[in-house]
Amino acid sequence: MFENTFCKLTSLSLLALLMPAAPQGPTPGFTRIEGAVYVRQANGKRVHARGATVEIYRMDVKRRWEARSDNTGIYVKHGLLRYGRYLIIVSGSGIRPAFVANIEPSSDITIVNISAEPGDGSRLSFDEALRLISREQPAAEPATPRPVPAIIELNQEKLSAAIGRLEAKGDQSAMVEAVAKARSNYEMGIESLKAGEYEAALAGFEQAAAFDSSADAELAELTFKAHALVAETRFLIGSMNLAAKNLDAARPHLEQAFQRITQAIHLASPENSATDDLLMFYGILGKSARMLVAFFGAVKEVDPAVRLLERAAALDEQTRSRWLSIIGDIDNGAARISEAAMAYKRALVANPQNADALYNLSMILLSSEAKDSLQQAANLLSDFLSVAPDDERATGARVAIELLERQHKITPQAVAKRR
């Protein structure tokens, strides 16, 4: 584990912006939570708490990590997902348990200093801490801004040609009328979605998706695009509920978003869909799966999502690295660390300059005690800074490289010297 100093903590404290998640959902990636543990003495002075146990919990899905404070009272934990709410409980010999709740990282470094009172060294469980938290009155939340939707337009020329063929047959008036109604509902849904009227948008897209296009393959686009926009609208509603910290309301929308975009992808194909449309569908799938896994521990969605995103990676060579990196995010959110690391490595084979894969793989490697892994992490962080020097995670990357050198005598290697 890296050590640190109080001066370093003080200089980095401005980076600990514990703000609500962005309205379109949290940014995928990792954070490092670190800080100092103090014990307040009878004379009012604070001293560093050595060897304190620092338990870190995700409050929304009850995942747990552990760290210990070093001889200067500093604790550090790398590789934590940078979304969701965290609870930190501190206990140790000669102190009374203390905790800090509702920590919401919004940057790659989150500073949490904790002061405890002298005590008998007892421990506080997760459930006991939650009961204490429930007694507090929550602060009023700011209004949630409306997110920007993905708009999936119909191929009007192709649809009009299909309607023309039906009209030419002379006995398809009912079908022509059904197509026109579905088309009108679809367009109504688009206008409502742009205006942020999500319930009206859902009604339009649901009615369009109910159109039976099985009799004419040329009309299938109307159906599967309507399913995709049901998914996008559900995702937006779910994201806004997450940003407002209403997890119970968010989950069913995100689950339905995942189900409906999966349905759209199965109805679509390279033969009846433009590649750009298919890639947009996979984007909706990826972001829905990431939120379900990260916030709700929805492990059953992981394998279906990974299988479909592998298809996305095979569909377009230019975006292959992006899809593999998203697979890594989903695996990591499900605590499948080996699978996540492999996905990030594949993403870097496809594009060695994929900043997300460089950074996220380095965070996984930093949680290891093995020197080879720490050396790889240093190399990846250096590559990340070369690719994205102005990225919001760049400061954290520089600090991590500095700590690797200070604590482990490890510095980034020149590319020619790497194995």
N, C-alpha and C positions, 0 to 999 in steps of 0.2 A: 504494500500500500504506500502511496506517496505521502510524504510529510509536507508540511507547509509552515508558514509563520504567520503571526498575527498581522504583521505589516502587509504581507501579501493579501490576507483576507480583507484588510481595510482598503487596499487599493482596488480590489476587485468588487467591493460591495456594491458599487454603482451598477454592476452588471446584473445584480439579482433583482430583475424586474418581475415581480410576482403579479402578473396581470392576467385577466381572463383570456381564454383561448380566442383565437381569431374567429370571426363569424363563419368562415367556410370550413372550420375544423382545424385542429391543431396541426402545426407543421411537423411532418415526420422527422425523426432524428433522435438525438440523445442529449442528455444533460449530465453534468457532474454536480452532485450535491456535496458541499463541504462546509466546514465551519469550525468553531471552537466551542468546547464544553467547559463551563465554569461552575465552581461551587462558591456560593456566597457565605463567607465566614461571619461569626458573631459580631465582629467589629465593622461589618459592612463591606469589607474588601472582598474582591473576587480572586480566586486562584484557579489555575488550570486543573481540570479533572483528568487525571491520567488513567488510562486503561478502562475508560467507561464504555459500556456497550451501547452502540447507537443502532437501533432498529428502524429501518425505513420501510414503510408500507405504502402501497398504492391503495387509497381509500375506496376507489370505485370497483376494483376487482380483487382486492385483498391479496396482492402479491407482496413478498417480503424479501428484503435484503438486510445485510448486517455489516457494520464496520466497527472499529474500535478507535478511541482517541489515543494519540501517541503521547510521548513524554511532555509535549508542550500543549496537550489538550486538544490537538487538531485531529479531525476525522475527515476522510475523503472517500467518496463512493462514485466510481465511474460507471458508465454504461447504462444509466437509467433512461427510460423512455421519456422524451420531452413533451409529454402531454398527460393529462389526467391530474388528479389531486393526490398529494402525498401527506403522510403523517410520520413524524419522527418522534420516537420515544427513547429517552436516555435513562439508563440506570447504571449503577455501579456501587462498589464498596464505599460505604460512608456517605452516600447521598440519597436523597429522596427522589423517586422517579419524576421526570419532567417531560413535557411533550410540546410540540408545535404542530398544528393541524392546518389543513386546507392550503398546502403549499402548491402553487401552480407555476412550474417553471415556464419561462417564455424565452430563455436564452440558453446557451450551452454551458453556463456556469450559474449555479444557484447557491447563494451564501446563506446559511442558516446557523446563527450562533444561539446557543441554548445555555441559560443559567438555571442551576438547580440549587436546592437548599440542602443543608446537611440532613442525613437521615440514616435509616437502618439498612440500606442496601437492598430493599425489596424491589420487585419488578412490577411493571404495569402492563397488563395484556392489551392487545388491540381492542377487544370488546369493551374492556373497562375504560379505555381512553375515549372510545366512541360515546359511551354513556355520559362521560364528563363533558364532552363536546356538545352533546345534544341539549345541555342545560343553557348553553349560550344562545343569545339572540343573533341570528345572522344579519349581516349588514345588507342594506338595500343595494340591489344590483343595478348597474347602468343599463339603459336601453340597448338592445342588441341590434347592430346595423344589419341591413338586409344584404345577403350575399349576392354575387353575380352568377346567374345560371349559365350552364352550357346549352346553347340553342342548336337543335338538330333539325335542319330544314328538309322538307320533302324535295325530291327530284320532280319538279312540276312538269317538266317536259315529258318525262317517262310516264308519269301518272296520267297526263292528258292523253297520251298516245294509247294507253291501256283502256281508258274510258271510250276513246274513239273506236277502238276495235269492238268493244261491247255494243256500242250504239249501231255499228255497221251490221251486227248480226240480226237486229230487228226484234228479237224476242227477249232482250235482257234489260228491260226497263226497270225492273225491281232491283237488279244488281247495280245498274247505273245510279239509281237513286240512293242505294246503300253506300256506294263509294262516295258520292257527293256529300252525303251526310257525315260520313267518317272524316272526309277531307275538311269539311267545315268545322267539325269538332276539334280536329287537330290544330287548325289555324287559330281557333278561339283559344285553345290551350296555350299556344305560343304567345299570343298577345297578353293573356293573363299572367303567364310566367314572367314575361318582361316587366310587367307592372308590379310584380311581387304579390299577386293575388293567387296564392298557392292552392287554396281549396278549389277555386274556380278552374285553375289550370289542371288539377287532378281530375276534376269531373270531365273536362274536355278530352284529356288524354285517355282516360279509362273508357269513354264511349268510343273513341277511335280505335283503341286496342281490341274492343269487342267485335269489330268487323271481321267477318270470316273471309279470309283471302285464299283459302285452300283451293278454290275452284280456278284461280288464275294466279300463277306464280309471279306475274308481272306486278301484281298488287300487294305482294307480301311486304314490300318496303313500308307501306302505310301501317301495317300491323306491328312489325318489329320496332319501327322507330317510335310508335306510340308507347310500346312497352318500355323502351329506353327512356323516354321522357317522363313516364310515371316514376321510373327509378330515380332519375335526376331530381324530380320535384320532391320525392320522399327523402332523398339524401339532403336536400337543402333544408327541409323542415327539421329533420333529425339534427343537422349541424347547428341550426339556430337554437334548438332545445339544449344541445350540449353546451353551447356558448353561454346560455342562460342557466347552466348547471341543473337542468331538469332532465336527469338521466332516464327516469321512468318513462317520460314522454318521448324521449329520443329513440330509445331502443327499437320499438316496433316499426318506426319509420325506416330506420337503417336496415332492419331485417327485411322489410318489404322491398327496399331499394336493391338489396343484394339478390333477392329472389327474382325480381322483375328484370333486372339487367341480365341475369343468367338466362332467363327465358328469351330475352331479345337476342342474345348472342347465339343461342341454339337455333333460333328461327332464321337468323342472318347467316350469310356465307360469303366467301370471296366471289362466288358466281353471281349473287344477286345484290351485293353491297359494295360500295366504294371502300377502298382501304381506309381512307380518312374517317369514314363513319364507323367502321369496325374498331379502329383505334380509339375513337371517342367512347365507344361502348366499353372497351376494356379499361379506359380511364375511370369511368363511373364504377365499374366493378372493383378496381383496385382501391379507390378511396373509400368505398363502402366497407370492403373487407378490413382495411386497416383500422377503421374506427370501431368496427364490431369487435375485433380482436383486442385492440388496445384498451377500450373502455369497458368491455363487457366479458372479456375472456372467452369470446365465441369461437372456441377451438374447432367446432364442427364445420365452420366455414373455411378453415385454412386450406385443407386439401383440395376442395373444389375450386377455390380461388387460384391456388397455385397451378393447378392443371390448366385452367383457362388462360392464365397469364403466360404460361409457357407457350401457348398458341400465339399469343400476341408477340412474344419475343421472336417466334419463328416467322411471323407474318411480314415484319418490316425490319430489315437489317439496320437502318439508320436509328431506329428507336429501341433496338434490342437491349441495349445496356440499361435504359430507363426501366423497362419491364422487369428485368432481372433484379434491379435495385429495389423495386416495389415488392417483389417476392421476398427479398431479404427483410424488408420492413415488416411484412406480415408474419414471417417465421419468427423474427425476433420478438414481436409483440406477443406471440404465443409461447415464448420461452423456448423455442427450438433453436438454440444458439448455434449449434453445429450447422444446421441447415441454412440459417441466416448467413453465417460466415461464408459458406460455399456459394450462396447466391450472390453475395457482394463480390466475391472473387471472380465469378463468371461475368458479372457486370463490368469489372475492370478489364477482363480479357477482351470484351467487346468494345470497350471504350476506356482506356487507361486514364482519361481525364474526367471521368464521372465524379464530380465533387461529392455528391451524396454518398456514393459507395466508398470512396476514399475515407471520408470522415467516419461513417457508420462502422466500417470494418475496423478502423483504428480504435474506436470506442470498445468494441468487443475484445480486441487484443489487449487493451489497457487493463481489463479486468483480470488478466492472467498474471501469475507470478513468474512464469517462465521467461528467461532472458531473451530467447529467440523471438517470442511473441512480442515482448516489449520493444525489441529492435525493429520488428516489422511495423509496429505501431508508430514508432518514430519516423520511419521511412514514409509511411502513408500520410502522416500529418504534414511532413515536409512537402510531399507531392500535392496535398490538398491546398497548402498555402501558395504553391506555385500556380495552381489552377484557379483558385478563388481567393486572392489576397484580401478582397474587400467584403467577403462573406461575413454575415453576423456571427458565424462560429469561429472566425479567424483568431480572435483574441484568445479564446479557449484553447485553440490548437497551439498557439505560441506558448501559452502558459504550460500546457502539457509537455511540450518539447523541453522547456526550461526545467521542469520538475524531473523529467527522465534523466537529463544530464546531471542535475544536482544530486538526485537520490540514487541513481543506478549507473552513473557514468556512461550513459548511452546517448549517442548523438546520431542524427540522420546520416546514413551512408550515401556516398555518391552512387549514382545509378550503376556505374561500371563495376562497383565493388559488391553489389548485392548478389545473393545466390539465386 
